[in-house]
Amino acid sequence: MSINIHFEVNTIEYTVLDERISYDYSYWKPLMSVFLSASDEIQIHCWSSDQDVLDELYTELSTELTFRAEHNMLIFSGKLTKQVKKYIITDYLTPSKRLKWFSVFLSKHGHSTFNAEHYGTEFIGYKIDTSTLEEIKKILPKEISVNTWVSEDDQN
């Protein structure tokens, strides 16, 4: 049986630019480690106005990921290499302690495995097993709301 999980941070702050952020991102590294190990591709979405983050992405990952502009966002995408994984779990906060990327999408063989959106305050994990669900629940702070549902293809 595969389980999907949706969770979001309930204790948030707003930046001067009215960006919704978590007051604590200590869960980021262990949570991402779980989902990065189950994925082989990544997409990182950033607002085109977030120049410092974009400059860093170009510098750190331009040889690893491709990028394209779409509306007011720049989207970096490609394979999850060791360098990309290391960057995602070790260098994820801005100097103001906000997650650097507006959204991070992970997939494996073209199927979604994980979404982190709204600067790491809302998440969806796809088709996880019960032991992974329990591992995730141990990682998450108590202030996070968790909802689960069985994958549709498992209900038939």
CYANA upper distance limits for C-alpha pairs under 8 A (distance plus 0.5 A):
  1 MET  CA    129 ASP  CA      7.30
  1 MET  CA    150 VAL  CA      7.77
  1 MET  CA    151 SER  CA      8.31
  1 MET  CA    154 ASP  CA      6.55
  2 SER  CA    126 TYR  CA      8.47
  2 SER  CA    127 LYS  CA      5.04
  2 SER  CA    128 ILE  CA      5.86
  2 SER  CA    129 ASP  CA      5.94
  2 SER  CA    130 THR  CA      8.34
  2 SER  CA    150 VAL  CA      6.47
  2 SER  CA    151 SER  CA      6.17
  2 SER  CA    154 ASP  CA      7.12
  3 ILE  CA    126 TYR  CA      7.27
  3 ILE  CA    127 LYS  CA      5.46
  3 ILE  CA    128 ILE  CA      5.60
  3 ILE  CA    129 ASP  CA      6.55
  3 ILE  CA    130 THR  CA      7.73
  3 ILE  CA    133 LEU  CA      8.36
  3 ILE  CA    148 THR  CA      7.10
  3 ILE  CA    149 TRP  CA      6.23
  3 ILE  CA    150 VAL  CA      5.09
  3 ILE  CA    151 SER  CA      6.24
  4 ASN  CA    124 ILE  CA      7.72
  4 ASN  CA    125 GLY  CA      6.08
  4 ASN  CA    126 TYR  CA      5.05
  4 ASN  CA    127 LYS  CA      5.75
  4 ASN  CA    128 ILE  CA      6.79
  4 ASN  CA    148 THR  CA      6.01
  4 ASN  CA    149 TRP  CA      5.84
  4 ASN  CA    150 VAL  CA      6.55
  4 ASN  CA    151 SER  CA      6.74
  5 ILE  CA    123 PHE  CA      8.45
  5 ILE  CA    124 ILE  CA      6.00
  5 ILE  CA    125 GLY  CA      5.54
  5 ILE  CA    126 TYR  CA      7.08
  5 ILE  CA    133 LEU  CA      8.38
  5 ILE  CA    146 VAL  CA      7.48
  5 ILE  CA    147 ASN  CA      6.25
  5 ILE  CA    148 THR  CA      4.92
  5 ILE  CA    149 TRP  CA      7.15
  6 HIS  CA    122 GLU  CA      8.09
  6 HIS  CA    123 PHE  CA      6.11
  6 HIS  CA    124 ILE  CA      4.92
  6 HIS  CA    125 GLY  CA      7.03
  6 HIS  CA    146 VAL  CA      6.39
  6 HIS  CA    147 ASN  CA      5.70
  6 HIS  CA    148 THR  CA      6.75
  7 PHE  CA    122 GLU  CA      6.46
  7 PHE  CA    123 PHE  CA      5.80
  7 PHE  CA    124 ILE  CA      7.05
  7 PHE  CA    144 ILE  CA      6.90
  7 PHE  CA    145 SER  CA      5.82
  7 PHE  CA    146 VAL  CA      4.92
  7 PHE  CA    147 ASN  CA      6.71
  8 GLU  CA    121 THR  CA      5.93
  8 GLU  CA    122 GLU  CA      4.72
  8 GLU  CA    123 PHE  CA      6.56
  8 GLU  CA    144 ILE  CA      6.00
  8 GLU  CA    145 SER  CA      6.09
  8 GLU  CA    146 VAL  CA      7.54
  9 VAL  CA     22 SER  CA      7.14
  9 VAL  CA    121 THR  CA      5.54
  9 VAL  CA    122 GLU  CA      6.96
  9 VAL  CA    143 GLU  CA      7.05
  9 VAL  CA    144 ILE  CA      5.18
  9 VAL  CA    145 SER  CA      7.24
 10 ASN  CA    143 GLU  CA      6.24
 10 ASN  CA    144 ILE  CA      6.07
 10 ASN  CA    145 SER  CA      7.33
 11 THR  CA     22 SER  CA      7.15
 11 THR  CA     23 TYR  CA      7.42
 11 THR  CA    143 GLU  CA      6.99
 11 THR  CA    144 ILE  CA      8.32
 12 ILE  CA     20 ARG  CA      7.06
 12 ILE  CA     21 ILE  CA      6.04
 12 ILE  CA     22 SER  CA      5.13
 12 ILE  CA     23 TYR  CA      6.22
 12 ILE  CA    121 THR  CA      8.29
 13 GLU  CA     20 ARG  CA      6.47
 13 GLU  CA     21 ILE  CA      5.83
 13 GLU  CA     22 SER  CA      6.56
 13 GLU  CA     23 TYR  CA      6.57
 14 TYR  CA     18 ASP  CA      5.67
 14 TYR  CA     19 GLU  CA      5.72
 14 TYR  CA     20 ARG  CA      5.29
 14 TYR  CA     21 ILE  CA      6.49
 15 THR  CA     19 GLU  CA      5.63
 15 THR  CA     20 ARG  CA      7.33
 15 THR  CA     21 ILE  CA      7.82
 19 GLU  CA    119 TYR  CA      8.49
 20 ARG  CA    118 HIS  CA      7.17
 20 ARG  CA    119 TYR  CA      7.44
 20 ARG  CA    121 THR  CA      7.93
 21 ILE  CA     98 ARG  CA      6.68
 21 ILE  CA     99 LEU  CA      7.98
 21 ILE  CA    118 HIS  CA      8.00
 21 ILE  CA    119 TYR  CA      6.43
 21 ILE  CA    120 GLY  CA      7.61
 21 ILE  CA    121 THR  CA      6.79
 22 SER  CA     98 ARG  CA      7.94
 22 SER  CA    119 TYR  CA      8.42
 22 SER  CA    120 GLY  CA      7.69
 22 SER  CA    121 THR  CA      6.53
 25 TYR  CA     99 LEU  CA      8.30
 27 TYR  CA     31 LEU  CA      6.42
 27 TYR  CA    139 ILE  CA      6.54
 27 TYR  CA    140 LEU  CA      6.43
 27 TYR  CA    141 PRO  CA      7.73
 28 TRP  CA     32 MET  CA      6.38
 28 TRP  CA     89 ILE  CA      7.73
 29 LYS  CA     33 SER  CA      6.55
 29 LYS  CA     89 ILE  CA      5.48
 29 LYS  CA     90 THR  CA      7.71
 30 PRO  CA     34 VAL  CA      7.03
 30 PRO  CA    139 ILE  CA      7.25
 31 LEU  CA     35 PHE  CA      7.21
 31 LEU  CA    136 ILE  CA      7.17
 31 LEU  CA    139 ILE  CA      7.11
 31 LEU  CA    140 LEU  CA      8.37
 32 MET  CA     36 LEU  CA      6.16
 32 MET  CA     88 ILE  CA      8.37
 32 MET  CA     89 ILE  CA      7.12
 33 SER  CA     37 SER  CA      6.67
 33 SER  CA     89 ILE  CA      7.73
 34 VAL  CA     38 ALA  CA      7.45
 34 VAL  CA    132 THR  CA      8.49
 34 VAL  CA    136 ILE  CA      8.40
 35 PHE  CA     39 SER  CA      6.89
 35 PHE  CA    106 LEU  CA      8.19
 35 PHE  CA    113 THR  CA      7.62
 35 PHE  CA    114 PHE  CA      7.12
 35 PHE  CA    125 GLY  CA      8.49
 36 LEU  CA     40 ASP  CA      8.04
 36 LEU  CA     80 LEU  CA      8.39
 36 LEU  CA     85 LYS  CA      7.48
 36 LEU  CA    106 LEU  CA      7.89
 38 ALA  CA    108 LYS  CA      7.63
 38 ALA  CA    113 THR  CA      7.82
 39 SER  CA     80 LEU  CA      7.93
 39 SER  CA    106 LEU  CA      6.56
 39 SER  CA    107 SER  CA      5.69
 39 SER  CA    108 LYS  CA      5.11
 39 SER  CA    113 THR  CA      7.08
 40 ASP  CA     79 LYS  CA      6.34
 40 ASP  CA     80 LEU  CA      5.62
 40 ASP  CA    106 LEU  CA      7.93
 40 ASP  CA    107 SER  CA      6.63
 40 ASP  CA    108 LYS  CA      5.42
 40 ASP  CA    109 HIS  CA      7.59
 41 GLU  CA     77 SER  CA      7.92
 41 GLU  CA     78 GLY  CA      6.09
 41 GLU  CA     79 LYS  CA      4.85
 41 GLU  CA     80 LEU  CA      5.45
 41 GLU  CA    106 LEU  CA      6.25
 41 GLU  CA    107 SER  CA      5.75
 41 GLU  CA    108 LYS  CA      6.65
 41 GLU  CA    109 HIS  CA      8.43
 41 GLU  CA    110 GLY  CA      8.45
 42 ILE  CA     76 PHE  CA      8.47
 42 ILE  CA     77 SER  CA      5.99
 42 ILE  CA     78 GLY  CA      6.16
 42 ILE  CA     79 LYS  CA      6.76
 42 ILE  CA     80 LEU  CA      6.57
 42 ILE  CA    104 VAL  CA      7.61
 42 ILE  CA    105 PHE  CA      6.14
 42 ILE  CA    106 LEU  CA      5.14
 42 ILE  CA    107 SER  CA      6.95
 43 GLN  CA     75 ILE  CA      7.03
 43 GLN  CA     76 PHE  CA      5.98
 43 GLN  CA     77 SER  CA      4.76
 43 GLN  CA     78 GLY  CA      7.30
 43 GLN  CA    104 VAL  CA      6.25
 43 GLN  CA    105 PHE  CA      5.53
 43 GLN  CA    106 LEU  CA      7.05
 44 ILE  CA     75 ILE  CA      6.12
 44 ILE  CA     76 PHE  CA      5.57
 44 ILE  CA     77 SER  CA      6.90
 44 ILE  CA    101 TRP  CA      7.17
 44 ILE  CA    102 PHE  CA      8.24
 44 ILE  CA    103 SER  CA      6.35
 44 ILE  CA    104 VAL  CA      5.13
 44 ILE  CA    105 PHE  CA      6.98
 45 HIS  CA     73 MET  CA      6.93
 45 HIS  CA     74 LEU  CA      6.37
 45 HIS  CA     75 ILE  CA      5.15
 45 HIS  CA     76 PHE  CA      7.06
 45 HIS  CA    101 TRP  CA      6.73
 45 HIS  CA    102 PHE  CA      6.25
 45 HIS  CA    103 SER  CA      5.50
 45 HIS  CA    104 VAL  CA      6.85
 46 CYS  CA     50 ASP  CA      7.37
 46 CYS  CA     53 VAL  CA      8.32
 46 CYS  CA     54 LEU  CA      7.79
 46 CYS  CA     73 MET  CA      5.96
 46 CYS  CA     74 LEU  CA      5.92
 46 CYS  CA     75 ILE  CA      7.07
 46 CYS  CA    101 TRP  CA      5.86
 46 CYS  CA    102 PHE  CA      5.77
 46 CYS  CA    103 SER  CA      7.47
 47 TRP  CA     72 ASN  CA      6.42
 47 TRP  CA     73 MET  CA      4.91
 47 TRP  CA     74 LEU  CA      6.78
 47 TRP  CA    102 PHE  CA      7.57
 48 SER  CA     54 LEU  CA      8.09
 48 SER  CA     72 ASN  CA      5.96
 48 SER  CA     73 MET  CA      5.40
 48 SER  CA     74 LEU  CA      6.29
 49 SER  CA     72 ASN  CA      8.33
 50 ASP  CA     54 LEU  CA      6.82
 51 GLN  CA     55 ASP  CA      6.46
 52 ASP  CA     56 GLU  CA      6.77
 53 VAL  CA     57 LEU  CA      6.69
 53 VAL  CA     94 THR  CA      8.49
 53 VAL  CA    100 LYS  CA      6.84
 53 VAL  CA    101 TRP  CA      8.14
 54 LEU  CA     58 TYR  CA      6.70
 55 ASP  CA     59 THR  CA      6.71
 56 GLU  CA     60 GLU  CA      6.39
 57 LEU  CA     61 LEU  CA      5.94
 57 LEU  CA     62 SER  CA      7.33
 58 TYR  CA     62 SER  CA      5.23
 61 LEU  CA     65 LEU  CA      6.36
 61 LEU  CA     83 GLN  CA      8.39
 61 LEU  CA     84 VAL  CA      7.44
 62 SER  CA     66 THR  CA      7.24
 64 GLU  CA     78 GLY  CA      7.49
 64 GLU  CA     79 LYS  CA      8.00
 64 GLU  CA     81 THR  CA      7.87
 64 GLU  CA     83 GLN  CA      8.38
 64 GLU  CA     84 VAL  CA      7.73
 65 LEU  CA     76 PHE  CA      6.39
 65 LEU  CA     77 SER  CA      5.73
 65 LEU  CA     78 GLY  CA      5.36
 65 LEU  CA     79 LYS  CA      7.73
 66 THR  CA     76 PHE  CA      6.00
 66 THR  CA     77 SER  CA      5.94
 66 THR  CA     78 GLY  CA      6.83
 67 PHE  CA     74 LEU  CA      7.17
 67 PHE  CA     75 ILE  CA      5.83
 67 PHE  CA     76 PHE  CA      4.75
 67 PHE  CA     77 SER  CA      6.75
 68 ARG  CA     74 LEU  CA      6.19
 68 ARG  CA     75 ILE  CA      5.88
 68 ARG  CA     76 PHE  CA      7.24
 69 ALA  CA     73 MET  CA      6.35
 69 ALA  CA     74 LEU  CA      4.99
 69 ALA  CA     75 ILE  CA      6.77
 70 GLU  CA     74 LEU  CA      6.63
 70 GLU  CA     75 ILE  CA      7.72
 80 LEU  CA     84 VAL  CA      6.31
 80 LEU  CA     85 LYS  CA      6.77
 81 THR  CA     85 LYS  CA      6.73
 82 LYS  CA     86 LYS  CA      6.57
 83 GLN  CA     87 TYR  CA      6.70
 84 VAL  CA     88 ILE  CA      6.69
 85 LYS  CA     89 ILE  CA      6.87
 86 LYS  CA     90 THR  CA      6.39
 86 LYS  CA     91 ASP  CA      8.40
 87 TYR  CA     91 ASP  CA      5.83
 87 TYR  CA     92 TYR  CA      7.78
 88 ILE  CA     92 TYR  CA      6.38
 92 TYR  CA     99 LEU  CA      6.17
 92 TYR  CA    100 LYS  CA      6.18
 92 TYR  CA    101 TRP  CA      8.43
 93 LEU  CA     97 LYS  CA      5.75
 93 LEU  CA     98 ARG  CA      5.82
 93 LEU  CA     99 LEU  CA      5.09
 93 LEU  CA    100 LYS  CA      5.83
 94 THR  CA     98 ARG  CA      5.82
 94 THR  CA     99 LEU  CA      6.76
 94 THR  CA    100 LYS  CA      6.05
 98 ARG  CA    119 TYR  CA      7.58
 99 LEU  CA    119 TYR  CA      5.76
 99 LEU  CA    120 GLY  CA      6.82
100 LYS  CA    119 TYR  CA      7.56
101 TRP  CA    119 TYR  CA      6.41
102 PHE  CA    117 GLU  CA      6.46
102 PHE  CA    118 HIS  CA      5.78
102 PHE  CA    119 TYR  CA      5.06
102 PHE  CA    120 GLY  CA      7.90
103 SER  CA    115 ASN  CA      7.75
103 SER  CA    116 ALA  CA      6.00
103 SER  CA    117 GLU  CA      4.76
103 SER  CA    118 HIS  CA      6.68
103 SER  CA    119 TYR  CA      6.83
103 SER  CA    120 GLY  CA      7.80
104 VAL  CA    115 ASN  CA      6.33
104 VAL  CA    116 ALA  CA      5.60
104 VAL  CA    117 GLU  CA      6.95
105 PHE  CA    112 SER  CA      7.94
105 PHE  CA    113 THR  CA      8.39
105 PHE  CA    114 PHE  CA      6.37
105 PHE  CA    115 ASN  CA      5.07
105 PHE  CA    116 ALA  CA      6.95
106 LEU  CA    112 SER  CA      6.52
106 LEU  CA    113 THR  CA      6.03
106 LEU  CA    114 PHE  CA      5.55
106 LEU  CA    115 ASN  CA      6.86
107 SER  CA    111 HIS  CA      5.67
107 SER  CA    112 SER  CA      4.69
107 SER  CA    113 THR  CA      5.28
107 SER  CA    114 PHE  CA      7.25
108 LYS  CA    112 SER  CA      7.03
108 LYS  CA    113 THR  CA      7.06
112 SER  CA    126 TYR  CA      7.12
113 THR  CA    125 GLY  CA      6.26
113 THR  CA    126 TYR  CA      5.34
113 THR  CA    127 LYS  CA      7.59
114 PHE  CA    123 PHE  CA      7.80
114 PHE  CA    124 ILE  CA      6.06
114 PHE  CA    125 GLY  CA      4.92
114 PHE  CA    126 TYR  CA      6.54
115 ASN  CA    123 PHE  CA      5.91
115 ASN  CA    124 ILE  CA      5.62
115 ASN  CA    125 GLY  CA      7.07
116 ALA  CA    120 GLY  CA      5.84
116 ALA  CA    121 THR  CA      7.78
116 ALA  CA    122 GLU  CA      6.40
116 ALA  CA    123 PHE  CA      5.07
116 ALA  CA    124 ILE  CA      7.30
117 GLU  CA    121 THR  CA      6.86
117 GLU  CA    122 GLU  CA      5.76
117 GLU  CA    123 PHE  CA      6.70
118 HIS  CA    122 GLU  CA      6.75
127 LYS  CA    151 SER  CA      7.02
128 ILE  CA    132 THR  CA      6.63
128 ILE  CA    133 LEU  CA      7.10
129 ASP  CA    133 LEU  CA      6.78
130 THR  CA    134 GLU  CA      6.77
131 SER  CA    135 GLU  CA      6.74
132 THR  CA    136 ILE  CA      6.64
133 LEU  CA    137 LYS  CA      6.74
134 GLU  CA    138 LYS  CA      6.89
135 GLU  CA    139 ILE  CA      7.05
136 ILE  CA    140 LEU  CA      6.84
140 LEU  CA    144 ILE  CA      7.22
150 VAL  CA    154 ASP  CA      7.24
150 VAL  CA    155 GLN  CA      7.51
151 SER  CA    155 GLN  CA      7.26
152 GLU  CA    156 ASN  CA      7.76
